Amino acid sequence: MPIYPPRNSPTRKIEIFNKKANELNREVSKGKNLTDLSSKIEKVRTAYLNLLKARLKLLENYTEKDENNRNELLKKKYRTEKTQWENATHKGILDLLDISF
């Protein structure tokens, strides 16, 4: 029997993303320039892409229970968000997070 019960949401991935986003927000508030923030921005991008990947993986488990194509709509939404985050520039990621630079 596992130590931790199985989850229906990617709780740990959400915590990691929020932590990385808060770290980035702190660095921006300190007045760092965009080149100094590039590594933090990439960590936020990776954390969010991992979160989307986990959400998509969870949806695969519930395909037979989908009655009104809700899962398909969520999959489409997550895939478009994934391409948006993959193609976003560093300034674009700050805009997606509503962090004023």
MARBA-607871 format. One record per residue (C-alpha): x, y, z. Coordinates in pm, 1 decimal. Example, Ala and Ser with C-alpha at 12.3 -4.5 7.8 and 13.67 -1.06 7.14 Angstrom:
<r u="1230.0" v="-450.0" w="780.0"/>
<r u="1367.0" v="-106.0" w="714.0"/>
***
This chain:
<r u="0.0" v="0.0" w="0.0"/>
<r u="141.6" v="340.7" w="-93.4"/>
<r u="231.7" v="590.8" w="173.7"/>
<r u="50.1" v="871.0" w="-6.1"/>
<r u="-304.2" v="827.6" w="-138.6"/>
<r u="-358.4" v="880.2" w="-511.7"/>
<r u="-472.2" v="1228.6" w="-603.6"/>
<r u="-726.0" v="1359.6" w="-848.0"/>
<r u="-529.0" v="1677.8" w="-908.9"/>
<r u="-161.2" v="1758.5" w="-960.9"/>
<r u="-126.8" v="1919.9" w="-618.6"/>
<r u="250.4" v="1905.4" w="-598.3"/>
<r u="293.1" v="2049.2" w="-948.9"/>
<r u="65.2" v="2340.0" w="-854.9"/>
<r u="271.4" v="2405.3" w="-541.4"/>
<r u="595.3" v="2403.0" w="-740.9"/>
<r u="453.7" v="2640.5" w="-1003.1"/>
<r u="324.0" v="2882.2" w="-738.1"/>
<r u="661.2" v="2878.0" w="-561.9"/>
<r u="851.8" v="2950.6" w="-883.4"/>
<r u="606.2" v="3225.3" w="-982.7"/>
<r u="639.6" v="3389.4" w="-640.1"/>
<r u="1019.7" v="3376.4" w="-663.5"/>
<r u="1001.1" v="3542.0" w="-1004.8"/>
<r u="763.5" v="3806.8" w="-873.9"/>
<r u="1004.8" v="3885.6" w="-588.4"/>
<r u="1295.5" v="3920.4" w="-830.3"/>
<r u="1094.3" v="4154.0" w="-1052.6"/>
<r u="996.5" v="4366.7" w="-753.5"/>
<r u="1366.0" v="4399.6" w="-664.2"/>
<r u="1414.2" v="4574.2" w="-998.1"/>
<r u="1621.1" v="4313.4" w="-1181.2"/>
<r u="1649.6" v="4344.9" w="-1558.3"/>
<r u="1515.3" v="4092.7" w="-1808.4"/>
<r u="1848.9" v="3923.0" w="-1874.3"/>
<r u="1898.3" v="3858.3" w="-1501.5"/>
<r u="1547.4" v="3713.8" w="-1480.6"/>
<r u="1583.8" v="3476.8" w="-1775.7"/>
<r u="1673.2" v="3170.2" w="-1566.8"/>
<r u="1382.4" v="3234.0" w="-1326.4"/>
<r u="1145.0" v="3281.4" w="-1619.9"/>
<r u="1259.0" v="2951.4" w="-1772.8"/>
<r u="1200.4" v="2775.5" w="-1440.4"/>
<r u="846.9" v="2917.1" w="-1428.8"/>
<r u="788.1" v="2807.2" w="-1788.6"/>
<r u="909.8" v="2453.7" w="-1710.6"/>
<r u="698.4" v="2434.9" w="-1395.1"/>
<r u="384.1" v="2541.8" w="-1582.0"/>
<r u="448.5" v="2302.0" w="-1870.0"/>
<r u="493.6" v="2019.8" w="-1617.8"/>
<r u="164.8" v="2120.9" w="-1456.0"/>
<r u="-15.5" v="2109.5" w="-1790.5"/>
<r u="143.4" v="1773.0" w="-1868.6"/>
<r u="18.2" v="1634.5" w="-1535.8"/>
<r u="-331.8" v="1771.2" w="-1597.7"/>
<r u="-340.7" v="1609.8" w="-1942.0"/>
<r u="-222.3" v="1279.8" w="-1794.7"/>
<r u="-500.5" v="1289.6" w="-1535.3"/>
<r u="-760.5" v="1346.3" w="-1806.2"/>
<r u="-647.4" v="1031.5" w="-1987.8"/>
<r u="-762.8" v="824.2" w="-1691.6"/>
<r u="-1119.7" v="952.9" w="-1713.2"/>
<r u="-1193.6" v="908.2" w="-2084.2"/>
<r u="-1464.2" v="644.6" w="-2037.7"/>
<r u="-1654.0" v="862.7" w="-1787.6"/>
<r u="-1678.4" v="1161.1" w="-2024.8"/>
<r u="-2045.0" v="1209.6" w="-2111.9"/>
<r u="-2057.2" v="1555.4" w="-2266.3"/>
<r u="-1703.1" v="1589.9" w="-2411.7"/>
<r u="-1589.3" v="1800.7" w="-2118.1"/>
<r u="-1258.3" v="1615.7" w="-2105.6"/>
<r u="-1199.0" v="1673.3" w="-2477.0"/>
<r u="-1260.3" v="2045.6" w="-2432.7"/>
<r u="-1019.9" v="2054.5" w="-2138.2"/>
<r u="-757.2" v="1862.1" w="-2336.8"/>
<r u="-788.7" v="2110.6" w="-2621.4"/>
<r u="-760.6" v="2403.0" w="-2377.7"/>
<r u="-452.1" v="2255.8" w="-2209.5"/>
<r u="-285.9" v="2184.6" w="-2543.6"/>
<r u="-340.3" v="2541.7" w="-2664.1"/>
<r u="-203.8" v="2674.1" w="-2333.6"/>
<r u="96.1" v="2443.7" w="-2373.3"/>
<r u="179.0" v="2577.2" w="-2719.9"/>
<r u="122.8" v="2932.3" w="-2597.0"/>
<r u="368.7" v="2884.1" w="-2307.8"/>
<r u="622.0" v="2699.3" w="-2525.0"/>
<r u="627.2" v="2979.0" w="-2782.5"/>
<r u="609.1" v="3274.4" w="-2542.9"/>
<r u="902.4" v="3510.0" w="-2505.9"/>
<r u="1031.8" v="3602.8" w="-2162.5"/>
<r u="834.6" v="3927.6" w="-2172.2"/>
<r u="531.3" v="3727.9" w="-2288.1"/>
<r u="556.5" v="3497.6" w="-1987.1"/>
<r u="563.8" v="3797.0" w="-1755.4"/>
<r u="249.2" v="3921.5" w="-1931.6"/>
<r u="81.7" v="3581.4" w="-1895.5"/>
<r u="150.7" v="3593.3" w="-1521.2"/>
<r u="28.8" v="3956.0" w="-1497.4"/>
<r u="362.9" v="4067.9" w="-1359.2"/>
<r u="438.5" v="4426.2" w="-1454.8"/>
<r u="797.4" v="4474.5" w="-1561.4"/>
***
